[in-house]
């Protein structure tokens, strides 16, 4: 399954993140979890980024199936949390 996540699509410079999800059900805990941080304010890190803006933010997630011969992946829950 391919996930496309767009943050603040109406902003002048929207952020688009594409991820492929291929872990099957019951294949292990971490393999089944996809986590994306929208803000990392550690200035010393190469992963520093801030996709959020002041005010109301929007996140749009589009899920597209991929043609795999053994596709057993399902989305059972989706959560957005403040970290």
Secondary structure, DSSP 4 states (H G I P E B T S, - for coil): -EEEEEE-TTSTT-EEEEEE--PPTTS-TGGG-----SEE--TTSTT-EE---SS---EEEEEE----SS-------------
